Amino acid sequence: MGLVDSHCHLPLISKSPEGMDKIVSEAKNEGVEHILSVSIDLETSNDVLESAKRYLNVSASVGVHPNCGPENSEPSPDILIELGSNEEIIAIGETGLDFFFEDFDVERQIRQLKAHISAARELKKPLIIHCREAAPTLLPILKSEKADEIGGIMHCFVDNWDVASEAIDLGFLISFSGIVTFKNAENLREVAKKIPDDKILVETDAPWLAPVPNRGKENQPAFVCHTARLLSQLRNQDFKEFSQQTSLNFYDLFRLNRVC
């Protein structure tokens, strides 16, 4: 069993079918057997869906990133349910809260997050959660809106063990991106060591956050092997066994049959 890139943005890496063919092929050559292509707004959600229809080993999500501004159409539960009903859509998101930038709109982000949770519960499809400098606000909302009924992924995790533990209790898996390979990520690596075997995932978040030794390059799903190798070493696990475990975690969460 190969690796799963549990979070990337295929249409943002390449807008041409030929370029996307190359990206998916190179990933497969590096042992990546499945890719989740994640939506960041409604305007380009069809591009994400088409990437899943094009390849048997690609799935898709639908959602609106919390940093998408007011100029983008704001998602209602009904819109998300309509778009998310497609069989290639296995997740709702990415959604969440991001308080990193000075001009963030808290009310809009929270409203959008609640709409995504409502749609995910209706569709019974897991959530993909983005959280940056917002965990004290995010976690209580996940609880109050009953996100634990469907669970999901804490994508590109960068918080501490207490946040990870609380998210796990709510039914979420913890996904690590190339950030964990960066020189200044010592604290995050300590968290990664503590995640239970059945609660950990790996991702690229491509085209961003390329892991060492490719830091600074445009990221792509093929690079997820570097993050997985670093994590397996940190956790004193065999690389192949770690890869298999993270892939099984992904398939179990989304109730997917393995398609290579």
C-alpha positions in Angstrom: 0.0 0.0 0.0 1.3 3.4 -1.0 0.8 6.9 0.5 -2.2 9.2 0.4 -1.8 12.9 0.0 -4.8 13.9 2.1 -4.8 17.5 1.1 -3.7 19.3 -2.0 -5.1 21.7 -4.6 -4.6 20.1 -8.0 -6.1 22.9 -10.2 -3.8 25.4 -8.5 -0.7 23.4 -9.4 -1.6 23.1 -13.0 -4.5 24.5 -15.0 -3.9 22.3 -18.1 -5.0 18.7 -18.3 -1.6 17.7 -19.6 0.2 19.3 -16.7 -2.2 17.7 -14.3 -1.6 14.3 -15.9 2.1 14.7 -15.3 1.6 15.7 -11.6 -0.7 12.7 -10.9 1.7 10.4 -12.8 4.8 11.7 -10.9 3.0 11.2 -7.6 2.2 7.6 -8.5 5.8 7.0 -9.4 6.7 8.2 -5.9 4.3 5.8 -4.3 1.4 8.1 -3.8 -1.7 6.0 -4.6 -4.5 8.5 -3.8 -4.9 12.3 -3.7 -7.6 14.4 -2.1 -8.0 17.6 -4.2 -9.5 20.3 -2.0 -11.7 23.2 -2.9 -11.0 26.7 -1.5 -14.0 28.6 -3.0 -17.2 28.1 -4.9 -16.0 29.8 -8.0 -13.4 27.1 -8.7 -15.1 24.1 -7.1 -16.0 22.7 -10.5 -12.3 22.6 -11.4 -11.7 20.5 -8.3 -14.6 18.2 -9.1 -13.3 17.7 -12.6 -9.9 16.7 -11.3 -11.6 13.9 -9.4 -13.7 12.8 -12.4 -10.5 12.7 -14.5 -8.6 10.3 -12.3 -9.7 7.2 -10.5 -7.2 7.8 -7.7 -8.3 11.4 -7.0 -11.2 12.5 -4.8 -12.5 16.0 -4.2 -14.0 18.3 -1.6 -16.2 21.3 -1.8 -15.9 24.3 0.5 -14.8 27.9 1.0 -11.5 28.7 2.7 -11.8 31.1 5.7 -9.5 33.6 4.0 -11.7 34.0 0.9 -12.9 37.5 1.1 -16.4 39.0 0.9 -16.0 39.4 -2.9 -16.4 35.6 -3.1 -19.9 34.2 -2.9 -20.6 33.1 0.7 -21.7 29.5 1.0 -25.1 28.6 2.5 -25.7 25.1 3.8 -28.1 24.5 0.9 -25.4 25.4 -1.7 -22.8 23.2 0.0 -25.3 20.3 0.2 -26.2 20.7 -3.5 -22.5 20.7 -4.5 -21.4 18.1 -2.0 -24.0 15.6 -3.1 -21.8 14.6 -6.1 -20.3 11.1 -5.5 -16.8 12.3 -6.3 -17.1 14.8 -3.4 -16.0 12.9 -0.2 -15.5 15.9 2.2 -16.8 19.3 3.0 -14.1 22.0 3.2 -11.7 23.3 3.5 -13.4 25.5 6.1 -12.4 26.8 9.5 -10.9 29.9 11.1 -7.8 31.9 10.3 -6.9 34.8 12.6 -3.4 35.4 11.2 -4.1 38.4 9.1 -5.0 41.7 10.6 -8.2 42.4 8.6 -9.9 39.0 9.2 -13.7 39.1 9.6 -14.5 36.9 12.6 -18.3 37.0 12.2 -18.1 36.0 8.5 -15.6 33.2 9.2 -17.7 31.8 12.0 -20.9 32.0 9.9 -19.2 30.2 7.0 -17.8 27.5 9.4 -21.2 26.8 10.8 -22.7 26.5 7.3 -20.0 23.9 6.4 -20.7 21.9 9.6 -24.4 21.9 8.9 -23.9 20.7 5.4 -21.4 18.0 6.5 -23.8 16.7 9.1 -26.6 16.6 6.5 -24.5 14.8 3.9 -22.7 12.7 6.5 -19.4 13.6 5.0 -16.3 14.5 7.0 -15.0 18.1 7.4 -11.6 19.5 6.4 -10.7 22.1 8.9 -8.2 24.9 8.5 -7.1 26.5 11.8 -4.5 29.2 12.2 -4.1 31.1 15.4 -7.8 30.4 16.1 -8.0 27.1 18.1 -9.6 28.7 21.3 -12.5 29.9 19.2 -12.6 27.0 16.7 -12.8 24.0 19.1 -15.9 25.2 21.1 -17.7 25.9 17.8 -16.9 22.3 16.6 -18.4 21.1 19.9 -21.5 23.3 19.9 -22.3 22.6 16.3 -21.9 18.8 16.8 -19.1 18.4 14.3 -18.2 15.3 16.3 -21.1 13.5 14.6 -19.1 13.4 11.4 -15.5 14.2 12.3 -12.9 14.9 9.7 -9.3 16.2 9.3 -7.4 19.0 11.1 -5.4 19.9 8.0 -1.9 21.3 8.0 -1.8 21.0 11.8 0.5 23.5 13.6 -0.9 23.7 17.1 0.1 22.2 20.4 -0.7 18.8 21.9 -3.7 20.0 23.9 -5.4 21.2 20.7 -4.5 18.0 18.9 -5.9 15.9 21.8 -9.1 17.8 22.0 -9.6 17.6 18.2 -9.0 13.8 18.3 -11.6 13.5 21.0 -14.0 15.2 18.6 -13.4 12.6 16.0 -10.8 14.4 13.9 -7.6 13.1 12.5 -4.4 15.1 12.6 -2.7 15.8 9.3 0.9 17.0 9.0 2.2 19.0 6.0 5.8 19.8 5.0 5.9 22.4 7.8 6.9 19.5 10.2 10.1 19.1 8.2 11.2 22.8 8.6 14.1 23.6 10.8 12.1 25.8 13.2 9.3 23.2 13.7 10.8 21.4 16.8 7.6 21.9 18.9 5.4 20.6 16.1 7.6 17.5 15.8 7.2 16.8 19.5 3.4 16.9 18.9 3.7 14.6 15.9 5.4 11.9 18.1 2.4 11.8 20.4 -0.4 11.3 17.8 -1.9 7.8 18.0 -1.1 5.6 15.1 -4.8 5.5 13.9 -5.2 9.3 14.1 -2.4 10.6 11.9 -2.3 11.6 8.2 0.1 13.2 5.8 -0.5 15.9 3.2 1.3 18.4 0.9 -1.2 21.4 0.8 0.4 21.8 -2.7 1.2 24.1 -4.3 2.3 25.5 -1.0 4.6 24.4 1.8 7.0 22.1 0.0 8.9 19.9 2.5 12.6 19.7 3.0 14.5 18.9 0.7 12.3 20.8 -1.8 11.5 23.8 0.4 11.1 26.9 -1.8 9.9 25.0 -4.8 6.3 24.7 -5.9 4.9 21.8 -3.9 3.2 18.7 -5.5 1.7 15.5 -4.3 4.9 13.5 -5.1 6.6 15.4 -2.3 4.4 13.9 0.4 6.9 11.0 0.7 9.4 13.4 2.3 7.0 14.4 5.0 6.0 10.8 5.6 9.6 9.7 5.9 10.5 12.3 8.4 7.4 11.5 10.5 8.2 7.7 10.4 11.7 8.4 11.7 10.4 10.7 14.4 8.0 8.1 15.6 10.6 5.2 15.3 8.4 3.4 12.8 9.2 1.6 9.6 8.5 3.9 6.6 6.4 1.3 4.7 4.4 0.5 7.8 3.8 4.2 8.6 2.7 4.8 5.0 0.3 1.9 5.1 -1.2 3.1 8.5 -1.7 6.7 7.3 -3.4 5.5 4.1 -5.7 3.1 6.0 -6.6 6.0 8.3 -7.6 8.0 5.3 -9.7 5.2 3.7 -11.4 4.4 7.0 -12.3 8.0 7.7 -13.9 8.5 4.2 -15.2 4.9 4.0 -13.5 4.5 0.7 -12.4 1.4 -1.1 -8.8 1.4 -2.1 -8.4 2.6 -5.7 -4.9 2.8 -7.1 
